[in-house]
Every structure is written in C-alpha cells, then in structure tokens.
Amino acid sequence: MPASPNTRLLLRNDEAWPTGHDATLVVVFLRGGADTLSLLPPYGDDRYFRSRPTLAVPPPGRGNRSAIRLDDHYGLHPDMAALEPAYRDGRLAFVQGVGIDNTSGSHFECQDQMEHGSSPTTAPVSGGWLGRFLRTIDGGQLGPLPAVAIGKSLPESLRGGPAASVLERLDEVAVQASATDLPLITQTLASLYGAEQNPLGRQGLQTLDLFRRVASLPPTTATTRRTATYPDNAFAAGLRQIAELIRAGIGLRVACLDLPGWDTHFFQGATDGQQAALVDRLAKGLAAFETDMSSCRQRVTVLVTTEFGRRVYENASQGTDHGRGFAAMLLGNGVAGGQVHGRWPLEEITDPTPSGPGGLGIERDARGLFAEVLQHVFAADMAALHQVFPGLQSQQTGLFRPSPSKS
Amino acid sequence: MRASRRHVVQASLATGAVALTGCDGLVTELGRHLGEDVPPQLLAATGETIDPDFHLLSRATYGPRPGDLARLRRQGRTAWLEDQLHPERIDDTACDIRAERFESLAFAPGDAYAFPRPVLREELVRHTLLRAIYSRRQLFELLVGFWSDHLNIDLGKGDCVFLKPTDDRTVIRQHALGRFADLMKASATSPAMLVYLDNAANKVRPGRDDRPNENYARELLELHTLGVDGGYTQRDVTEAARCLSGWTFDASRVFATNQNRAFFRAEWHDDGEKLVLDQRIPAGGGPHDLDRLVEIACSHPSTARHIARKLCHRFVSPAPSPGLVESTAKVFTQHDGQIRPVLRHIFGTAEFADSRGLLLKRPLRFVVSALRAVAANTHARPPLLDTLRRLGQPLFEHPSPDGYSDDEAAWLGTLLWRWNLAITLAAGRLPTVTMPLEQIDVSLAASAASRSSPPKHAAAGADMNDGFIRWFAHLIGRQPTGDEQQSFAPLLPAASRHEHTMLLGMILASPAFQRH
C-alpha cells in the first residue's frame, strides 16, 4: 500500500544518500527532436494557442482530453497522466529552455554534438560524455558491466567508455551454452580463473559472479512485476531490462535507452495522433519503471533528453519543424521535482539567418544540465567534470534537492 | 566522370582476380589451392614452458596457423624473421584474393566521397581483419596495426571515414617497415590526419589576429614523437604549429581542384623564423618547414626512447626493462629510425626470449589468433565484426588520438564475450565462420604417432588425455600445468564430438589462451 505523500517525504530524508557507488543514471533519448511544448503545454501563455490553431493541447477544464493542470502556467499533456503522481510527489521535474549551440537543424549533427558533449567554442573532446565520465572512475572500482545500452548499437554518448555493452535482451548477459553444459563450463572457468592470482583471474571470477547474479533473477512477465505493470512495447521492455540489471546489484552505473519517432513534421496530432501515442508510451513506461524501482535500494535517476525542440508555430501540414530549446525531464528521488525549472516566457528565436531554425530560446546548455546531473547522481567532483566537459563553468542550479548530512 | 573511373577499376580488377565476382565459396576454393590447407602432420610443442619457436610465432605473427611451427623449425628463426622483415619476398596471393576485394578502398579521398560512410567503414575493417588473419606477411600486418594505433584516426570524426582508406594505403602500409621520419612526413600531410587533428584549419594569415591551431602540433610532439615526458615545452608546441600552418586539405567536393591530396596554402603559412626544440628554422621555408619540423622531432633522443618503449611494450612485455628500452632506442638512432633493424634487435634479445606468456591479447589478437589456430575459413562478414565490437576493439573507432591502449586493464572488462566467442567458435556456431576441426585432429594425431616417446605429462588414462594435451599444446605452445590438467579433468574423456568442441572452447576461453 503506497505511503501517503507526507510519510514518503519523511522516509526519503532519512535514507542514506549514495556516495556514488550505488547510484544509477538512466538516459532516455527521444530521437527525432521531441516537441516538448506538447508534453508540457504552457497553457497560460496565449501565444501558444495563437501559434498552434490545430496542434495546441486544450487548456485544463475543457473535457477529459485537455491539459492536466500543474500550475497557473503549465499543464501536462493528457497522455502524461501516468507521470502526474510523480510530479505531485516531487519526484519529476521539467527543465525548460535546454539546448545546444548548433544551428544546423540536422538530427545527425545535433545528436552527435549533444552526445559527445562538445561545443565548437571549447576544446575538442573525444567520445561521448558518459564514456568520458566513466573513464574518470578508477577501473578497479567498476564492475564488469558498468554501462549498458539497450538496443542494437552503442550510442555516441557512451563511446570511449570502458566495457560499455550493447544488449537487446538481458539473457545476452550469459555464457552461451546449453542448460546441460552450463554447470560444467562455469565450473571449468571458475577453476581456471580461480587458479590465477592476478587481475585476469580476478576479472574472470567477477565475470562469473555477474553471470550468476543475472541468471538467478526470476523470469519476468510483461504483466506483473511487484506493483509495476509494464506496457507491452519495446521501450517498456527496455526499461524492464534495465530494472532487472539494477536489481541484480552488479554495479550498473549508466544505462541508455532510445525512444525514436519524434520527428513530427506532418500531422503531429494534439491529444491524439502519432505524437500522442509516443507521449503515452513514454509516460507509462517511465511510470512503470519508477514504481518498479521504488523499493530498490539503488538510487535511480532518469534523464530524458532530445536533440532539439520544435518550432513554436505549426506548419502547413499540421506538424512542427525542427526547433531549438526544449524541456528536459528529470525523474528520481533526489530530484527537486513538482516544478518546472527555467524561465518563461522564453524569447522565441525567430530570426532565420544566420542562426538557423527558429524555436524556443535556450537558457541552459545541455552540457550544463548533464554536468549538474553527474554532480548530484554520482557526486562527481570538479576535476572529473572538467575532464568530461572541458571549458564548462558548471553550476548548481537547484535541479536536485540538497543532500542531508551523511549519518 | 566518377562513374567511368569506377568501371575502369572494376574491369581491371575483375580480369585480375575471380574473387571480385563476390563469390565467397570460389575464393575459399582458390585459397585452398594456394596453400591455406591444413598439412597432414602437425608439430605440437612438448615442453613445460612455451616453445621458443612458438613464442616467436605468437609475437611476430597474429598467432600460429597449423603448419607454421614446422615451417619455422625447418627454416630457423633467423631466416624466418628475415623473410618477415622483407615481406616483398613472400608471396601473398591467397590473402590478396580474400582481402583485396573492396572497391571503396581503392579510391583517393575525392572519389571516396561517392561511397556511403557505413560501406567505407565496413570495408576498411573487413580488409584489415582479413589481412590480419590470412596474410603470410604477418610481421608487416602487425606493424601496420601498431602504426595505426600510434597514428590513430577515428572514423567517426568529420570526414575521416572518407580519408582513412588513403591514409591506410599511402601512409601506414607504405612505411610500416620503413623509416620512421618518412612515416611521420607522410602522416603529417595525410588528409585524414590533417582533418582528424585539425591542422587543415591551422592558418596564420598576414594582417589578421590568427593564432595557429595547436592541436596537431601538440599531438605530434606528445603522442607521435617525443612522448609526454619527452622534454618539449609549450613554446615548442606553438612554434611547431607555426611550422605546420598552411598545410590543409579541401574537403569541398564541388569547387576544389585539390580534392585528392593535402596541399600547402602559402597565404595561410607563418613564414617567419622558428625555434623548435632548440633548433632554428630560418624564415622563408614555406612548405619545407613541415619537413624540417618532422626531422627535428624524429631525431630528438626522446623520440627514439618513446618509440622504443612502445615497441617493447607491444612486442615484449607490459614492463620492459630500462636496459631493453635503451638498447632499442640506440638501435633506432644508429639506423636513422629504420624500423627493420629495431625489430631485429628486439626479437634477438634475451628479455624477449624470457617474456613468454607475459602479454595479454587485445581483442583483435584474441579473435585472430583463435581463427588462425583452427585454420578458420571466414570472409569477415558482420557477425565477426560484431564480435570485435562486443570485445571493445571495433577498429578505427578509438575516440582519442592515443589509439587503442596497450594496457591490460583496458581490455579485461569483456571476458564474458571472449568466452562466448570461444564456445561458439569451437561448436561451429559462429555465423559465417567454418573450420576443419577433424583435419587438425587427424594431423595432430599423425604427428604424435610418429614420435617415439610419449609427452611428458602422461597421467592415468593417457590415451584419452593425449588428444587434450595435443590440442592444448597446439593452441598454447606448451604442455598444460598440473593445475590446468585438474581444471580440465571433468571435461575428459572428450569422446563425443560435442564434448570435443566443449573442450576446445574451454581451452580457447582459458587464461592461458588470453595471453601470448
């Protein structure tokens, strides 16, 4: 039976905060440039309705497909309903006006720049920001599976990181032998690697331990998992795999998952249609994941980002074109939730040349957001942040609640 | 214009080799006829420690193939090494038929843009992998790998994927066993390197407030020549950048007349006098400033030590003695940076001979040595490339200029995937890879039958054990230790084919096979 909001607050403050070892960051990337103006409609600003005659989400109170009222200014898309409790309870925050200084409007370029965590104005970087962050951690402290990407390929953000694995399904983390052969094979490997008194031997035993832990997780079904109900789609399945890995306690620090399909140039739809379907998928998946993780000791934080937002106005095909600023999402127990961080009204970028496509203004560089996330989720220090984002003056902007003093 | 060039190249290649029709099966047949087969008798090592000839093979090649040990015994180590140091003496037709099939790699940068990025990337990796597995010029391929790491190019940066094939051909493969300074000059004017380390944007224009772009200059000194502790200063980096200014590559395909090559832009060059590493370069040198800079950097004593240390780390042990590094550096200097004498020296030292089993195989070597040891037949299709990626060494994707690491710690995190490769390869379940296991069995047994004395560790049930010991010796170069025999004992006797492949898989997955 879920605790009342007040007792939950109490419980949270009493829990020991992580030193970074038992924390996991899940990065959900909405590929295609997500129209976060639809996810988080600023119904209090009349320009929203004037710019989007057909695409605007109806303001709160106009029937059951209208925006869910958050405050006087913002609402939630009705298909974000599954995440409303998290917002009310202060575990979900939006960060308005995030973006990168890339005016190309190109998916490829903007995804790369964001995932590399680079900028044309600072020193060149190598690989991805998550890969660089993992490299700042002493190798001896990382288990055999510190980072995972669910999908078919390694995202750019994890490039250059040690032992980042790409998995489609959890059962890939297994020794590929039949059930009858497996005991003999694991026994032989344990004997061989156990006899080695050196890093190779130790890593071998740790790997066998990883495999044992994953193998001993009870099989899951889509419908019931404690109090979590995961919908039946690839995104939710990916989140479920991540939850399994976290519960296995193998020291997973970073998990990456994509939700593609947000490039809605044509017939985007307001409260129904292609984008609404994605919003529903996103919200229900994250809500199930969050419930699943609520009883887990591991501190889990989810960051939802996209390569750019979309234009404020709708185009002639009742869709939206590539924009600039967007609202990122942060979900987790340590998040300063129940609010939208960042200013409104944001200046709209309308000058088409030479800065490229118009859209919402950018108040916060994505690297700054990522740096603050690393600082709070992993207690990353300034030296590490400097290595991950050279040239960036990172700041604390209150996206996370301050840690209580450690007991 | 591009279309007709492609047709010309295609036609000439087609008349030259049947392989270009794309028929893997035909290529395999031809390879067999050209001597890729398993010999009827296979020599296996009988000692408790790694056989010295086996050791030379496992360091100077990507791993012994069936028959290599016997050939080396017959020829003798010195003569064998001399051949390897002169690859042009070695006929490599069988490998060429397998590996020289990739159209996209034949083109200069301007024309390479005609190919999609994923095609170029895949063909470059497949070519490299196939040559590593099948070339008879193994030491050459190892040096190609060494220099590709040393002069790292990341295909993911900018246009590098279109430029690296040319770099591979005209820089790395051209100079891999040649003179270090020549390699460096070629690299410094390679479009791939100019783009990768931003020298293409290094301009100092008169009357402007341009600062030279120091990225390449720094890596040239820090990574490619003197090394991070080599004793250069920030001032040297700036001066070096001034020398390099003006060398560029024009990636614009439509308007450039210099698409294919790097060229020198006089109006972007800082032509004043420079002082680099205490040597004065007079004003007015123009494009020759680059040559002067390279010669100065390459002849600095720290460079000899830096290259020597890296070669010793790659070919000898994780911690080569200062004495070995010094003696190697001396040979480097005495021979004006020629690589052949340096290698000859390294392989001839007592420290090399004593370094058996000390190095951890990086993923590429692990995969290739396994495939070579079982005389696998493959055309390096995506399933094999996925394996390399899983293991962490997808080739040409290292994101920083220091190249894929030689440190053991960097590669230990992917053991699970190594074990899975070992198990699936041995079971014949690795897609697009086949191997003649029975043939090797027969050849190993034939060799044992002709020996008068049994192998040293004849335990109870020696007949059953013999097969295991022969395979172990074939793969590892020595007899199994008592501990190892104990670990493998539950898998013996490996009577059925299934048990046999399980045993083979476990030898390939064992710590002993992770080392060389």
Interface residues (C-beta under 8 A of the other chain):
Chain A: P124 S126 G127 G128 G131 G139 L142 P144 P146 L154 E156 R159 G160 P162 A163 S165 V166 V173 V175 Q176 A177 D181 L184 I185 Q187 T188 L189 S191 L192 Y193 A195 E196 P199 L200 G201 Q203 G204 T207 L210 F211
Chain B: D154 G156 D198 N215 L360 R389 R390 G392 E397 H398 P399 S400 P401 E408 A409 A410 L412 G413 T414 L415 L416 W419 N420 I423 T424 D483 E484 Q486 S487 F488 P490 L491 M502 G505 M506 A509 S510 P511 Q514 R515
